[in-house]
Amino acid sequence: MSVETPRRIVLLRHAKAEWSQASDHERPLAERGRKDAPVAGRRLADSGIDFDLALCSSAARTRETWKLAVHEFSQRPRTVYEERLYEASLGELIALFNETPDDVRNLLVIGHNPGMHAAADALSGSAEGDTLARMTRDGFPTAAYAVVEFPGSWKSVEHGAGRLTEYWTPND
């Protein structure tokens, strides 16, 4: 695959989690989260994006979100459970994106806020229609996702390098 091939990052925030006595890393999904995760998965499956790789935070709520969402896909992408996604800063997220092999065209990242929102906002130098305004207005609620397209290699992913092409929330 050429480095000139457009690439996509889909940033999916985990579904709604319970507040429990468990450590933050081990918090499970709440009932609403267990309902929203498959809806997000169906929406992603219907998007026509064929994911080459899914990076999922190692936290329980992200793993559970992914497990429920991926059942909606006709084909499961290669999945890597990535410890560095948990509590990742924007800089750490961009560094992780830059490590993506160039044979990956479409990358799905299942993570947490504020990182998912910060990454979608920072990477989007432009946007289609009102997607950026909606994301700014609505924030990045649980089970929401953003699609950001980039030209070039993953090593060129940086602030403002992409175009926000879609923003979806379970309330849409």
C-alpha positions in Angstrom: 0.0 0.0 0.0 1.4 3.4 -1.0 1.9 6.1 1.6 -0.2 8.3 -0.6 -3.2 6.1 0.1 -5.6 8.0 2.3 -5.9 6.6 5.9 -8.6 6.8 8.5 -8.6 6.8 12.3 -11.9 6.1 13.9 -11.9 7.2 17.5 -14.5 5.4 19.6 -15.1 6.3 23.2 -16.1 3.4 25.4 -19.8 3.0 26.3 -21.3 4.2 29.6 -19.6 2.6 32.6 -20.8 1.9 36.1 -19.4 3.7 39.1 -18.4 0.9 41.3 -16.1 -0.1 44.1 -13.8 -1.7 41.5 -10.6 0.2 40.5 -11.1 2.7 37.6 -9.3 0.3 35.3 -11.7 -2.5 36.1 -15.1 -0.6 35.9 -17.6 -2.6 33.9 -20.2 -1.2 31.5 -23.5 0.0 32.9 -26.8 -1.3 31.5 -27.0 1.8 29.1 -23.5 1.0 27.9 -24.4 -2.6 27.2 -27.2 -1.2 25.0 -25.2 1.5 23.3 -22.1 -0.5 22.4 -23.8 -2.8 19.9 -25.6 0.3 18.3 -22.2 1.9 17.8 -20.9 -1.3 16.4 -23.8 -1.6 13.9 -23.3 2.0 12.8 -19.6 1.4 12.3 -20.3 -1.9 10.4 -22.8 0.0 8.2 -20.2 2.7 7.5 -18.5 0.6 4.9 -15.1 1.1 6.5 -13.1 -2.1 6.5 -10.8 -1.9 9.6 -7.4 -3.4 9.3 -6.5 -2.9 12.9 -8.4 -2.2 16.2 -6.4 -0.8 19.1 -8.4 -1.2 22.3 -7.5 0.1 25.8 -6.8 -2.6 28.3 -9.5 -1.2 30.7 -12.5 -3.4 31.4 -15.1 -0.9 30.0 -13.2 -0.6 26.7 -12.7 -4.3 26.3 -16.5 -4.9 27.0 -17.5 -2.1 24.6 -15.3 -3.7 21.8 -16.6 -7.2 22.5 -20.3 -6.0 22.1 -19.5 -3.7 19.1 -17.4 -6.1 17.1 -20.2 -8.7 17.1 -22.0 -6.4 14.6 -19.1 -6.6 12.1 -19.1 -9.1 9.3 -15.3 -9.5 9.7 -13.4 -9.0 12.9 -10.2 -6.9 12.4 -6.9 -7.8 14.0 -7.2 -6.5 17.6 -4.4 -5.3 19.9 -5.2 -4.6 23.6 -3.0 -1.6 24.2 -2.1 -0.6 27.8 -0.9 2.8 26.7 -4.4 3.9 25.6 -5.5 3.9 29.2 -5.2 7.5 30.5 -3.2 8.5 27.4 -2.5 12.1 26.8 -3.0 13.7 23.4 0.8 13.5 22.7 0.9 9.9 23.7 -2.1 9.1 21.4 -0.4 10.8 18.5 2.8 8.9 19.2 0.8 5.7 19.2 -0.8 6.6 15.9 2.6 7.3 14.4 3.7 3.7 15.2 0.9 2.2 13.1 2.3 0.1 10.2 1.8 1.7 6.8 0.0 -1.4 5.5 -2.9 -0.4 7.8 -5.4 1.8 6.0 -8.2 2.0 8.5 -7.5 2.1 12.2 -10.1 1.8 14.9 -9.2 3.1 18.4 -11.4 2.2 21.4 -10.4 4.5 24.3 -11.3 7.1 26.9 -12.0 10.7 27.3 -10.6 13.2 27.4 -8.2 11.6 25.0 -10.6 10.5 22.2 -12.2 14.0 22.1 -8.8 15.8 22.3 -7.4 13.6 19.5 -10.4 14.1 17.2 -10.4 17.9 17.8 -6.6 18.3 17.5 -6.2 16.2 14.4 -9.0 17.8 12.5 -7.6 20.7 10.5 -10.8 20.7 8.5 -14.2 19.1 8.6 -17.1 18.1 6.4 -20.3 20.1 7.0 -21.2 20.8 10.6 -19.3 17.8 12.0 -16.7 19.9 13.9 -19.3 22.3 15.2 -21.5 19.4 16.4 -18.6 17.7 18.1 -17.5 21.0 19.8 -21.1 21.6 20.9 -22.0 18.1 22.1 -18.6 17.1 23.5 -17.7 13.4 23.1 -20.3 11.3 25.0 -19.9 7.6 25.8 -20.2 5.4 22.7 -19.6 8.3 20.4 -17.1 8.1 17.5 -15.3 10.4 15.1 -13.8 9.5 11.7 -10.7 11.5 10.7 -9.1 11.0 7.3 -5.4 11.7 6.5 -3.2 11.7 3.4 0.3 10.1 3.6 1.9 7.8 6.1 1.0 7.3 9.8 4.2 9.0 10.7 2.7 12.2 9.3 -0.3 12.2 11.6 -0.1 15.4 13.6 -2.1 18.4 14.8 -4.4 19.7 12.0 -3.3 17.1 9.5 -6.7 15.4 9.0 -10.2 16.0 8.0 -13.1 15.2 10.2 -15.5 13.3 7.9 -18.0 11.9 10.4 -19.1 12.4 14.1 -21.7 10.2 15.6 -23.3 9.8 19.0 -25.9 7.3 20.3 -28.4 10.2 20.4 -28.1 10.9 16.7 
